[in-house]
Amino acid sequence: MKEGDYSLAVIFEGWDGYQTSLLHAIQPLTRSQLEWRPGEKLRSIGETAGHIALGRIDWFSRMGAPGSQALVKQASTVRGNDSNLDPQLVGDAA
């Protein structure tokens, strides 16, 4: 493995751990809890979790990375029309 490849592997492993931690944090939440907003103009918990979890897909898409458009399409299936993560999908992923 080349040095640059190793660095990317470490980054991807870190992302995997981070995603797993986020999933474990939000998995027990109800739809009502995911929809809760700390203020009228602030993101809900579900929107915030979706932003964190799916933000990397946006990075790759903006860079025009190969396969990124397929990831964007796939990511759209885990969000509702209101940008909240679907609680059923969160539970299924655990």
C-alpha positions, -999 to +999 in steps of 0.1 A: +000+000+000+014+034-010+017+061+017-011+082+003-034+051+001-027+044+038-037+079+048-070+076+030-076+042+046-071+057+080-095+086+072-121+061+059-118+040+091-122+071+112-153+081+093-167+046+098-162+048+135-178+083+136-208+072+116-213+042+139-211+064+169-237+088+154-260+059+145-258+045+181-266+080+195-297+086+173-310+050+169-331+050+201-348+083+193-385+084+183-398+103+153-410+130+176-375+133+191-359+135+157-384+162+146-377+183+178-362+217+171-344+238+198-358+269+181-382+278+153-355+286+128-330+259+139-325+225+125-343+195+140-323+167+156-330+146+126-319+173+101-287+178+121-280+141+122-286+138+084-264+168+078-235+152+098-240+117+084-245+126+047-222+156+045-193+137+032-214+126+002-218+163-006-180+168-004-174+140-029-201+153-052-187+188-052-153+174-061-168+154-090-154+122-075-162+091-095-194+074-083-205+104-062-237+110-082-247+074-074-241+081-037-262+113-039-291+092-053-286+065-027-285+091+001-318+106-010-335+073+000-327+077+037-341+112+040-377+121+041-391+151+022-385+171+054-348+163+054-351+142+086-336+108+088-363+082+086-364+066+121-373+032+106-342+033+085-321+043+114-334+013+134-329-011+105-292+000+101-283-008+137 
